[in-house]
Amino acid sequence: MPSMPCRPFVRLIDLDRLVPAFIVVLALSLAPLALAASPVDRPSQPALQEAAAKDDAWFKSDAGRAFLDHVVSWQNANGGWWKAYDPRVPRPAHIAPPAAHIGAPNDQTSQWMRTSTFDNGATTTEMRLLARGHRLTSDPSYARAFERGLTFIFDSQYPHGGWPQRFPLEDNYGRHVTFNDRLTVNVMELLRDVADGKPGYDFVPADERKRAREAFGRGIEAILKCQYRDKSGKLAAWGQQHDEVTFAPTHARSYELPSLTASESSDITLLLMSLPDPDARVREAVEASVAWFEATKIPGKRYDKKLDANGRLSDRVLSDDPAGVLWARFYELDTNKPFFCNRDGVKTDVYANVLQERRAGYMWFGPWGTRVIEAYPKWKARTGSPQASGR
C-alpha cells in the first residue's frame, strides 16, 4: 500500500486566531490580580477627605471604625504616611514594588515609597481623622497612631524650624523647606491645635503638647528666615520651596522654578496674621507681604475651567473681566513679572505658550491675594503699626 503523505498537525489549529485570543483571555484574567497587587496607584486624599466629611455617627459605626483601622495599618514605621495608597482597604502584608520608571525624575513612585510625606495633606489629614476617631470611640490604637505621627513631625523638622516635603531626607527636591500646597501651614496648624489642647487633642500628654508649642515657634522662625528680600533689600513674599541651608527660593519639579508664589504666600501670611501677639518681625513680614500682593495683582482678568464632552477638565483659559482680580502662580524673584513653564523647564511670560497638558494640569492663576487683602484691615486694627526690626 502506498504511504499516505503526512499532513502537518499545525493546520488543524488556526494559530493566527488562537494566539491573540489566548493573550486577550490571559490579560483579562490577570487584570484583577494586577489591580489587587497595586494599592498604591491611587492618591489617598479623595477617600480621606470623604471620610472627614462624614458625621460623628459614621466614625462610631462599623464602617467608620474599619476605615480608621485601615488608616492605622497604612502608617509607616517612622510614623508618617505615603500620599498614594487606598485607605478603603487594609495594608497588605506584601506590596508589589512599582515600576522604577513610573513618574518623572526625582518624582517617581518608587522614590516616594522610600519615605513618608506631608505632601498633598498626607500625614496631617490622617492624624486629624485619628484624633476625631479617638474622641468619638476612645480607641487607644487611634491615640497611639496619632502620637507616632506627632513624633514623625518632631523628627522631620529641621533644627532651624522648617519641614521637608519627605522624610527621611534624600538627595532630591523633597529635602527642601516646603510651603507648596499648604504643607508647612498644615503641619503648623495641627501643632497649634495640639499645643493649645483643643477639643479632640487633649489626650496628648502635657510634655508632647509642650514640644508641639516649641516646634510651632521654630516653624515661625523658619518662615521669617525664608521670606524673600529682593536686591534692593525690600522684603517681599515666599516661594513654593526654599533651600534648606540658604533659605533662598529654589526649584522642585521641572516646571516649578525658583520664584515667588502667590498661592503659598497667601497661606503663610494668613497664618502669621492669626498669631495672637505678633512681635515686630512678624508685623513687618505681614506688612511686606500685603504690599507685595497689592503690587502684583492682575486686574481685569478671570480664569476658567473648560470641560470636554465627558465632563473632564480639558483646559484652563484666561479671559477679560472688568470685575476680575487674579494673581499668577509664579513671579520672577526681583522683577515680580509673572511667568509660566512647560515640562521642558523653559520659562515663558506668555500664557498662550503653555501647552494644553500643563494648562489643564496646573493652576497658573488664582484669587489668592484677595483673602490677604480683605483680612488686612482687621489685622491692622488689632495689632497696630509695625515696628522696624532691622532683620
C-alpha positions in Angstrom: 0.0 0.0 0.0 1.4 3.4 -0.9 2.2 5.5 2.0 -0.1 8.4 2.8 1.5 11.9 2.9 1.7 13.3 6.4 -0.4 16.4 6.8 1.1 18.9 9.3 -0.9 18.9 12.5 -0.5 22.6 12.9 -3.0 23.1 10.2 -5.7 21.6 12.4 -5.3 24.6 14.8 -5.6 28.1 13.5 -2.7 29.7 15.4 -3.3 33.1 13.8 -6.6 33.2 15.7 -5.8 31.2 18.7 -2.8 33.1 19.9 -4.3 36.6 20.0 -7.4 35.2 21.7 -5.3 33.4 24.3 -3.4 36.6 25.0 -6.7 38.6 25.4 -8.1 35.9 27.8 -4.9 35.8 29.8 -4.8 39.6 30.1 -8.4 39.8 31.2 -7.8 37.1 33.8 -4.7 38.7 35.2 -6.1 42.3 35.3 -7.9 41.9 38.7 -4.7 40.5 40.1 -2.7 43.4 38.9 -5.1 45.9 40.3 -5.2 44.0 43.6 -1.4 44.0 43.8 -1.2 47.8 43.3 -3.0 49.5 46.2 -0.5 52.4 46.0 -1.5 53.5 42.5 -4.1 56.0 43.6 -4.0 59.2 45.7 -5.3 58.7 49.2 -6.7 62.2 49.7 -10.1 61.8 47.9 -11.1 58.9 50.2 -9.6 60.6 53.3 -11.5 63.8 52.6 -14.7 61.9 52.0 -14.2 60.3 55.4 -13.5 63.7 57.1 -16.8 65.0 55.8 -18.8 62.2 57.5 -20.8 62.8 60.6 -19.9 61.6 64.1 -22.2 58.7 63.9 -20.2 57.3 60.9 -17.0 57.4 62.9 -18.7 55.2 65.6 -20.1 52.8 63.1 -18.5 49.5 62.0 -17.7 51.1 58.6 -16.1 54.1 60.1 -14.1 52.0 62.6 -12.9 49.7 59.8 -11.8 52.7 57.7 -9.8 54.2 60.6 -8.3 50.7 61.2 -7.1 50.7 57.6 -5.6 54.2 58.0 -3.6 52.9 61.0 -2.5 49.9 59.1 -1.0 52.1 56.3 1.1 54.1 58.8 4.8 53.7 58.1 7.4 52.7 60.7 8.6 56.3 61.1 5.1 57.5 62.0 4.2 59.1 58.7 2.1 58.1 55.7 2.5 58.0 51.9 0.4 60.2 49.7 -0.7 57.4 47.4 -2.5 54.3 48.9 -6.0 53.1 49.2 -7.3 53.7 52.8 -10.5 51.8 51.9 -8.6 48.5 52.3 -6.1 47.3 54.9 -2.4 47.4 54.1 -1.4 44.1 52.6 1.5 42.1 54.0 3.4 42.5 50.8 3.1 45.4 48.4 4.5 44.8 44.9 7.1 47.5 44.2 6.1 49.9 41.5 8.0 50.1 38.2 11.0 52.2 38.7 10.2 54.3 35.6 6.7 55.5 36.7 6.9 59.2 37.3 9.3 62.0 36.3 12.9 62.0 37.5 13.1 62.7 41.3 9.3 62.2 41.4 9.0 58.5 40.8 6.6 56.4 42.8 9.4 54.1 43.9 11.2 57.1 45.4 8.1 58.3 47.2 7.6 54.9 48.8 11.1 55.1 50.4 9.9 57.9 52.6 6.8 59.3 54.4 5.5 62.7 53.4 3.4 65.8 54.2 2.7 66.4 50.5 -0.9 66.9 49.4 -2.1 66.8 53.0 -0.6 63.4 53.7 0.1 62.6 57.4 -1.7 65.6 58.8 -5.0 64.5 57.3 -4.6 61.0 58.7 -3.7 62.4 62.1 -6.8 64.7 62.3 -9.0 61.7 61.3 -7.5 59.6 64.0 -7.8 62.3 66.6 -11.5 62.6 65.8 -11.9 58.8 65.9 -10.3 58.7 69.3 -12.5 61.5 70.6 -15.6 59.6 69.5 -14.6 56.0 70.2 -11.9 56.2 72.9 -10.0 53.5 70.9 -6.4 53.7 72.2 -5.0 52.4 68.9 -6.0 55.7 67.3 -4.3 57.7 70.0 -1.1 55.7 69.7 -1.0 56.1 65.9 -1.6 59.9 66.4 1.3 60.1 68.8 3.6 58.2 66.4 2.6 60.7 63.7 3.4 63.6 66.2 6.9 62.0 66.7 7.3 62.0 62.9 6.6 65.7 62.8 9.1 66.4 65.5 11.7 64.1 63.9 11.4 65.6 60.4 11.6 69.2 61.5 15.0 70.9 60.7 16.8 72.5 63.7 16.1 75.9 62.1 12.4 75.2 62.1 11.4 74.2 58.5 9.9 71.0 57.3 11.0 69.0 54.2 8.4 67.6 51.9 9.5 64.0 52.7 11.4 62.2 55.4 13.9 60.6 55.8 15.8 63.0 53.7 17.0 62.0 50.2 19.0 63.8 47.5 16.1 65.3 45.7 13.7 68.3 45.9 11.8 66.6 48.7 14.5 67.8 51.2 13.7 71.5 50.6 11.8 73.5 53.1 8.4 73.2 51.6 5.4 75.6 51.6 3.8 74.1 48.4 0.1 73.1 48.7 0.0 74.4 52.3 2.5 71.7 53.5 4.1 73.8 56.3 0.9 75.5 57.2 -1.0 72.2 57.5 1.7 70.9 59.9 1.8 74.1 62.0 -2.0 74.4 62.3 -2.1 70.9 63.6 0.8 71.5 66.1 -1.0 74.6 67.3 -4.2 72.6 68.0 -2.2 70.1 69.9 -0.3 72.7 71.9 -3.5 74.5 72.8 -5.2 71.3 73.9 -8.1 71.9 71.5 -11.1 69.6 71.9 -10.1 66.3 70.4 -6.4 66.8 71.0 -6.4 67.0 74.8 -5.5 63.3 75.0 -1.9 64.2 74.0 0.4 64.2 77.1 1.5 67.6 78.5 5.1 67.0 77.6 4.2 66.4 74.0 2.0 69.4 73.9 4.9 71.5 75.1 7.1 70.0 72.3 4.4 70.9 69.8 4.4 74.5 71.0 8.2 74.7 70.7 8.1 73.2 67.2 5.4 75.7 66.2 7.6 78.5 67.4 10.6 77.2 65.4 8.3 77.0 62.4 7.6 80.7 62.7 11.3 81.4 62.8 11.8 79.4 59.6 9.0 81.2 57.8 10.6 84.6 58.7 14.0 83.4 57.5 12.6 82.2 54.2 10.7 85.5 53.3 12.5 86.8 50.2 14.3 90.1 50.3 14.9 91.5 46.8 18.1 93.0 45.5 17.1 96.4 46.9 16.7 94.9 50.4 12.9 95.1 50.3 11.0 92.2 51.9 8.5 90.5 49.5 6.8 87.1 49.7 7.7 83.4 49.7 8.4 80.6 47.2 6.9 77.1 46.9 10.1 75.7 48.4 13.3 77.1 49.8 16.8 75.7 50.1 17.2 74.1 53.5 20.6 75.7 54.0 20.5 79.2 52.4 16.7 79.7 52.7 16.6 81.0 49.1 13.7 80.1 46.9 14.6 77.0 44.8 13.2 74.5 42.3 11.1 71.4 42.6 9.6 69.7 39.5 10.8 70.7 36.1 8.1 73.4 35.7 8.4 74.7 39.2 11.4 77.1 39.1 12.8 79.4 41.8 10.1 82.1 42.1 7.8 83.9 44.5 4.4 82.3 44.6 1.0 83.9 45.4 -0.8 80.7 46.5 1.7 79.7 49.1 2.4 83.2 50.2 -1.3 83.8 51.0 -1.5 80.8 53.3 1.7 81.8 55.1 0.6 85.4 55.5 -2.8 84.4 56.9 -1.0 82.1 59.4 1.2 84.9 60.5 -1.9 87.2 60.8 -3.5 84.6 63.1 -0.8 84.9 65.8 -2.4 86.4 68.9 0.6 88.6 69.9 2.9 89.1 66.9 6.3 90.6 67.5 7.8 93.3 65.4 9.4 90.9 62.9 6.0 89.2 62.3 4.3 92.5 61.8 7.0 93.6 59.4 6.6 90.3 57.5 2.9 90.7 57.1 3.1 94.4 56.1 5.7 93.5 53.4 3.6 90.6 52.1 0.4 92.6 51.9 2.3 95.3 50.0 3.7 92.6 47.6 0.1 91.3 46.9 -1.1 94.8 46.2 1.8 95.3 43.8 1.4 92.0 41.9 -2.3 91.8 41.4 -3.6 91.4 37.9 -6.9 93.3 37.4 -9.4 92.8 34.7 -9.0 89.1 34.2 -10.8 85.9 35.0 -9.5 82.2 34.9 -12.0 79.5 34.0 -12.0 75.7 33.6 -13.1 74.1 30.3 -14.6 70.6 30.3 -14.7 68.1 27.5 -17.7 66.2 26.3 -17.2 63.7 29.1 -17.2 66.4 31.8 -13.4 66.1 32.4 -11.2 69.1 32.8 -9.5 69.8 29.4 -8.2 73.3 29.7 -8.0 76.5 31.7 -8.5 79.8 29.9 -7.6 83.4 30.8 -10.1 86.0 29.6 -11.1 89.6 30.2 -13.4 90.5 33.1 -13.6 94.2 34.3 -14.5 93.0 37.8 -11.9 90.2 38.0 -8.7 90.3 40.0 -6.1 87.5 39.8 -2.6 86.6 40.9 -0.1 84.5 38.9 1.2 81.3 40.4 4.9 82.3 39.8 6.6 85.6 39.8 10.2 86.4 38.9 12.3 86.9 42.1 13.4 90.5 41.5 11.1 91.9 38.9 7.7 90.5 40.1 7.0 89.6 36.5 4.6 86.6 36.1 6.0 83.6 34.2 4.9 80.1 33.2 6.7 76.9 32.3 6.1 73.6 30.4 7.6 70.3 31.5 10.8 71.1 29.5 11.7 73.7 32.1 11.8 76.6 29.6 10.4 79.8 31.1 7.8 81.9 29.1 6.0 85.1 30.0 3.1 84.3 27.6 0.3 82.1 29.0 -0.6 81.0 25.5 2.8 79.3 25.2 1.8 76.9 27.9 0.8 73.5 26.3 -2.7 72.3 26.8 -1.5 69.4 29.1 0.1 71.9 31.5 -2.8 74.4 31.3 -5.2 71.7 32.3 -2.9 70.0 34.8 -1.8 73.0 36.8 -3.3 76.2 38.4 -1.4 79.1 36.9 -3.7 81.9 38.2 -6.0 82.3 41.2 -7.6 84.8 43.5 -5.2 84.0 46.3 -4.3 87.5 47.3 -7.9 88.5 47.9 -8.1 86.7 51.2 -4.9 88.5 52.4 -6.1 92.0 51.3 -9.5 91.5 52.9 -8.1 90.3 56.2 -5.5 93.1 56.4 -7.7 95.9 57.8 -8.9 93.8 60.8 -5.4 92.5 61.5 -4.0 96.1 61.3 -6.6 97.4 63.7 -5.9 94.6 66.2 -2.1 94.8 66.1 -1.3 98.4 65.4 1.6 99.8 63.3 4.6 97.6 62.6 7.9 98.3 64.2 11.1 98.1 62.2 13.2 95.1 63.3 16.2 95.6 61.0 16.2 91.9 60.0 
